[in-house]
Amino acid sequence: MAEKINALIWGTPTVCLLLITGIVYTFRLKFIQFRMFPYMIRKLRSGKDIRPQLKTSCLSLGAAMGTGNITGVASALSIGGAGAVFWMWVSAFLGMAIVYAENSLSASYSDSSLKGPMAYLEKGIGSRLLAAFFAVSCVFASFGMGGMVQISSMSDSIKSCFTVGPFILSAVLFTAIFITVNGGASRVGSAAQLLLPTVSVIYTTLCVIVIMRNFERLPEALTDIFRSAFGIRQVAGGAAGYTFSAAISAGLRRGIFSNEAGLGSSPLLHSSAENSRSAQVQGMSSMLEVFIDTILCCTLTAFTLLCSGAEKNISAAFEAVTGRYTGPLLAVILSVYAFCTVIGWYCCGETAFKYITNGHYTESFAFIYALIASSGAVFKSTFLWTLSDIFNGAMLIPNIIGLLLLVKKVKNE
């Protein structure tokens, strides 16, 4: 049943809606994806606006750079073949324009009590119904994609190295999550700022080493990505149409799962930044986060898997470099990425929960969130991935509708 709902939500209309939105904003903003980097370099040199964004950017990246960057990429390759990587790139390129629009609108319409997509859905297009639907979907997505899926992937990697019961592990993770998120957005941001950069450097280094050791396979991997993306390799076998569809679906879904462009999670996080009223700064920062998350991190994972020949197992790809330490090292990397995503999505879920309850009962949300997220250590990850895709789509649809209706309100600054 869940698979049928997932297929319905992520059918051709949703995929087309997402692609059209990205294309519309790419032209509306005059290919801002290419013009972003000179702006960011100037801001970094001047020391204005961007450096105070570090905690928010780490929080937003932490929410996005979870297990989707590792196990999600492997899943995309398994479902859609190497061509899924190309469609992940498409997702990221168009997603950069979408997240700029999301954060620009959020900065324009948000206030102290109404933030993120709920602000521009309610105040911008005048639909409290769409805003409420988005908020409810966001709460469930925070439990699923932001919580249970991440903990499930984390627990799988931990249990592969250490003998620990799922309920004991769940209890330990509940304690860690609750202590962190109970301290509010400031503590969550500080935790992400502390954990994310170090682990990202370690993971990037390992990927680069694996790719360089198998450098002769890189041209073949690139060729396979583009051939499979359009079904060229499968034409002779008569399966081109199915393979093409599978590559697009897997690439776009896993790309969105990774960078979250179009879901509305980015403006929820950026709306709490110190300079959240600056549409330009928030928009540009969020674009850079999508670039780092998908174009850099997910591409590194994909090439590591393709060049090493271990298309479904990052552990097998790393073994030639890290040997018997592969399991524990990968467990640490996955655990940190997953934990950063869990605590980042708590902020998204809490903001949506406040909207639904008009600010009531928010004290209990930290406990509920930690309890549900930590239960991911007990459940099978396959079913959780399906549920996560469903709630992702449920968030995406009202948010994309709002973006398309408010396209004239987004300025090309």
C-alpha positions in Angstrom: 0.0 0.0 0.0 2.8 2.4 1.0 4.6 1.7 -2.3 1.4 2.5 -4.3 1.0 5.8 -2.5 4.6 6.6 -3.0 4.3 5.9 -6.7 1.2 8.1 -7.0 2.8 11.0 -5.1 6.1 10.8 -7.0 4.5 10.1 -10.4 5.1 12.1 -13.6 3.0 15.1 -12.6 5.1 15.8 -9.4 8.3 15.3 -11.3 7.2 17.6 -14.0 6.0 20.2 -11.5 9.4 20.2 -9.8 11.3 20.5 -13.1 9.1 23.3 -14.3 9.5 25.2 -11.1 13.3 24.9 -11.3 13.4 26.0 -14.9 11.0 28.9 -14.3 13.2 30.3 -11.5 16.4 29.6 -13.3 15.3 31.9 -16.1 13.5 34.3 -13.7 16.8 34.7 -11.8 18.9 34.8 -15.0 20.9 31.6 -14.2 21.8 32.8 -10.7 23.4 29.4 -10.2 26.4 30.6 -12.2 26.4 34.1 -10.8 26.4 33.0 -7.2 30.1 32.2 -6.7 31.6 35.7 -7.5 29.0 37.1 -5.0 29.9 34.6 -2.3 33.7 35.3 -2.8 33.2 39.0 -2.4 31.1 38.5 0.7 33.7 36.2 2.3 36.5 38.7 1.5 34.5 41.6 3.0 33.6 39.5 6.1 30.1 40.9 6.0 26.9 38.8 6.3 28.3 35.5 5.4 30.5 34.7 8.5 27.7 35.2 10.9 25.8 32.7 8.8 28.2 29.9 9.7 26.0 28.4 12.5 22.8 28.6 10.3 24.6 27.1 7.3 26.1 24.3 9.4 22.6 23.6 10.8 21.0 23.7 7.3 23.8 21.5 5.9 23.6 19.2 8.8 19.9 18.7 8.2 20.6 18.0 4.5 23.9 16.1 4.7 22.6 12.9 6.3 22.7 9.3 5.2 21.1 10.4 1.9 24.6 11.5 0.8 25.9 8.0 1.3 23.2 5.3 1.5 20.8 7.4 -0.5 23.3 7.7 -3.4 23.9 3.9 -3.3 20.1 3.4 -3.3 19.7 5.7 -6.4 22.4 3.8 -8.3 20.7 0.5 -7.4 17.3 1.6 -8.6 18.2 3.9 -11.5 21.7 2.8 -12.5 24.5 5.2 -13.1 22.2 7.6 -15.0 20.5 8.5 -11.7 23.6 10.5 -10.9 23.0 12.8 -13.9 19.4 13.5 -12.7 20.8 14.2 -9.2 22.9 16.9 -10.8 19.8 18.2 -12.6 18.0 18.2 -9.3 20.8 20.2 -7.6 21.2 22.7 -10.4 17.5 23.5 -10.6 17.2 23.2 -6.8 19.7 26.0 -6.3 17.3 28.4 -8.0 14.4 26.9 -6.1 16.0 27.3 -2.6 17.0 30.9 -3.5 13.3 31.6 -4.2 12.1 29.8 -1.1 14.4 31.8 1.2 13.8 35.0 -0.6 10.0 34.6 -0.1 10.5 33.5 3.5 12.6 36.6 4.3 9.9 38.8 2.8 6.9 37.3 4.5 8.2 35.8 7.8 7.8 37.5 11.2 8.4 36.5 14.8 5.4 34.2 14.9 5.0 33.0 11.3 8.1 31.6 9.5 9.2 29.8 6.4 6.8 28.4 3.8 3.9 28.8 6.2 4.5 32.5 6.0 4.4 32.9 2.2 1.6 30.3 1.8 -0.6 32.0 4.3 0.3 35.7 3.7 1.6 35.5 0.2 -1.1 33.5 -1.6 -3.7 33.8 1.2 -4.1 30.0 1.8 -4.1 29.0 5.4 -5.2 25.5 4.2 -2.1 25.0 2.1 0.1 26.3 4.9 -1.5 23.9 7.4 -1.2 21.0 5.0 2.5 21.8 4.6 3.0 22.1 8.3 1.4 18.8 9.1 3.4 17.1 6.3 6.6 18.8 7.7 6.0 17.4 11.2 5.6 13.8 9.8 8.6 14.3 7.5 10.7 15.4 10.5 9.7 12.1 12.2 10.4 10.1 9.1 13.1 11.4 6.8 14.7 13.7 9.5 14.5 11.2 12.3 13.7 7.5 11.9 15.4 7.0 8.5 18.6 8.6 9.8 18.7 6.6 13.0 17.9 3.4 11.2 20.9 3.8 8.9 23.0 4.9 11.8 22.0 1.8 13.8 22.7 -0.5 10.9 26.2 0.7 10.6 26.8 0.6 14.4 25.3 -3.0 14.7 27.6 -4.2 11.9 30.6 -3.3 14.0 29.4 -3.8 17.6 27.2 -6.2 19.4 24.4 -4.1 20.8 20.6 -4.7 21.1 18.3 -2.4 19.1 16.3 -1.3 22.2 19.4 -0.5 24.1 20.8 1.5 21.2 17.4 3.2 20.8 17.5 4.2 24.5 21.0 5.7 24.2 20.2 7.6 21.0 17.0 8.9 22.6 19.0 10.4 25.5 21.5 12.0 23.1 18.9 13.5 20.9 16.7 14.8 23.7 19.6 16.4 25.5 20.7 18.2 22.4 17.3 19.4 21.0 16.0 20.3 24.4 18.6 23.1 24.4 16.8 24.9 21.5 18.0 26.1 18.1 21.2 27.6 19.5 22.5 24.4 21.0 21.5 22.5 17.9 23.4 24.9 15.7 26.4 24.8 17.9 26.4 20.9 17.8 26.2 20.9 14.0 28.9 23.5 13.7 31.2 21.4 15.9 30.5 18.0 14.3 29.9 18.5 10.6 33.1 20.1 9.2 35.5 17.6 10.7 33.7 14.5 9.6 33.1 16.1 6.1 36.8 16.6 5.6 37.5 12.9 6.7 34.8 11.6 4.4 35.9 13.7 1.4 39.5 12.7 1.9 38.6 9.0 1.9 36.5 9.4 -1.3 39.3 11.2 -3.1 41.8 8.5 -2.2 39.5 5.8 -3.5 38.9 7.7 -6.8 42.6 8.4 -7.3 43.4 4.7 -6.7 40.9 3.8 -9.5 41.5 6.8 -11.6 41.6 4.8 -14.9 37.9 3.9 -14.3 36.8 7.5 -14.0 36.2 8.1 -17.8 34.2 4.9 -18.0 32.1 6.0 -15.0 31.4 9.4 -16.6 30.4 7.8 -19.9 28.1 5.4 -18.1 26.4 8.2 -16.2 25.5 10.1 -19.4 24.6 7.0 -21.4 22.4 5.5 -18.7 20.8 8.9 -18.0 19.0 8.9 -21.4 18.7 5.1 -21.8 21.2 5.0 -24.6 22.9 1.9 -23.3 19.6 0.1 -23.0 18.2 0.9 -26.5 19.4 -2.4 -28.0 17.7 -4.4 -25.3 14.4 -2.6 -25.7 14.3 -1.4 -22.1 15.3 2.2 -22.7 12.0 3.7 -21.7 11.8 1.9 -18.4 15.5 2.6 -17.6 15.1 6.2 -18.5 12.1 6.6 -16.2 13.8 4.8 -13.4 16.9 6.9 -13.7 14.9 10.2 -13.6 12.7 9.1 -10.7 15.6 7.7 -8.6 17.9 10.6 -9.3 15.3 13.3 -8.6 13.9 11.6 -5.5 17.3 10.9 -4.0 18.6 14.4 -5.0 15.7 16.0 -3.2 16.2 13.7 -0.2 19.8 14.8 -0.1 19.6 18.6 -0.7 15.9 19.1 0.2 15.4 21.8 -2.5 11.7 22.4 -3.0 10.7 20.8 0.3 10.6 24.0 2.3 13.0 22.9 5.0 15.7 25.3 4.1 13.6 28.5 4.7 12.4 27.0 8.0 16.0 26.9 9.2 17.2 30.1 7.7 14.2 32.0 9.1 15.9 31.8 12.5 19.2 33.3 11.4 20.5 36.6 12.8 20.0 38.3 9.5 17.0 36.3 8.4 15.3 39.4 6.8 18.0 39.6 4.2 16.6 37.8 1.2 19.8 38.0 -0.8 22.1 36.6 2.0 19.7 33.8 3.0 19.1 32.9 -0.7 22.7 32.8 -1.6 23.7 30.9 1.5 21.1 28.2 0.8 22.2 27.9 -2.8 25.8 27.2 -1.6 24.5 24.6 0.7 22.8 22.7 -2.1 25.9 22.9 -4.2 28.1 21.5 -1.4 25.5 18.8 -0.5 24.7 17.4 -3.9 27.2 18.6 -6.5 30.2 18.0 -4.3 29.3 15.4 -1.6 26.9 13.2 -3.5 29.0 13.3 -6.6 32.0 12.2 -4.6 30.0 9.3 -3.2 28.8 8.3 -6.7 32.2 8.3 -8.2 33.7 6.4 -5.3 31.1 3.7 -5.8 31.3 3.6 -9.6 35.1 3.8 -9.8 35.6 1.1 -7.1 33.1 -1.2 -8.7 31.1 -1.4 -5.4 28.0 0.3 -6.7 25.8 -0.7 -3.7 28.3 -0.7 -0.8 30.4 2.2 0.3 32.0 0.0 2.9 33.4 -2.2 0.1 34.7 0.8 -1.7 36.6 2.0 1.4 38.1 -1.3 2.4 41.1 -1.1 0.1 42.1 2.1 1.8 41.1 1.7 5.5 41.2 -2.1 5.8 39.8 -3.6 9.0 39.1 -0.1 10.3 36.5 0.4 7.6 33.5 -0.6 9.6 34.1 1.5 12.7 35.2 4.5 10.7 32.2 4.4 8.4 30.0 3.9 11.5 31.3 7.1 13.0 30.9 9.1 9.7 27.3 7.8 9.2 26.5 8.4 12.8 27.7 12.0 12.8 25.9 12.8 9.5 22.7 11.1 10.7 22.8 12.9 14.1 23.3 16.3 12.5 20.3 15.6 10.2 18.2 14.5 13.2 18.9 17.6 15.2 18.5 19.9 12.2 15.2 18.5 11.3 14.0 18.9 14.8 14.1 22.6 14.2 12.0 22.2 11.1 9.5 20.0 12.8 9.2 22.3 15.9 8.6 25.3 13.8 5.8 23.5 11.9 4.4 22.1 15.1 4.2 25.6 16.6 2.2 26.7 13.6 -0.3 23.9 13.9 -0.8 24.3 17.7 -0.6 28.1 17.7 2.5 27.9 20.0 0.9 25.5 22.5 2.4 22.2 23.8 5.8 23.0 22.3 7.6 21.9 25.5 6.6 18.3 24.8 7.7 18.2 21.1 11.4 17.7 22.0 10.4 14.5 24.0 8.1 13.2 21.3 10.6 13.9 18.5 13.4 12.2 20.3 11.3 9.2 21.1 10.0 8.7 17.6 13.4 9.4 15.9 15.2 7.0 18.2 12.7 4.2 17.4 14.3 4.1 13.9 16.9 1.8 15.5 14.2 -0.9 15.8 12.4 -0.7 12.5 13.5 -1.9 9.0 15.0 0.9 6.9 13.3 -0.2 3.6 9.8 0.7 4.8 11.0 3.9 6.4 12.6 5.1 3.1 9.2 4.6 1.4 7.4 6.6 4.2 10.0 9.3 3.9 9.5 9.6 0.2 5.7 10.0 0.8 6.0 12.8 3.3 8.7 14.5 1.2 6.2 14.6 -1.6 3.5 15.8 0.7 5.7 18.7 1.7 6.9 19.5 -1.8 3.5 19.8 -3.5 2.0 22.7 -1.5 5.4 24.4 -1.3 5.9 24.2 -5.1 2.4 25.5 -5.7 3.2 28.5 -3.5 6.5 29.2 -5.4 4.8 29.1 -8.8 2.0 31.4 -7.7 4.5 33.9 -6.1 7.1 33.8 -8.9 6.7 37.6 -9.6 7.4 38.4 -6.0 11.0 36.9 -6.1 13.4 39.7 -7.1 16.6 39.1 -9.1 18.9 41.0 -6.8 
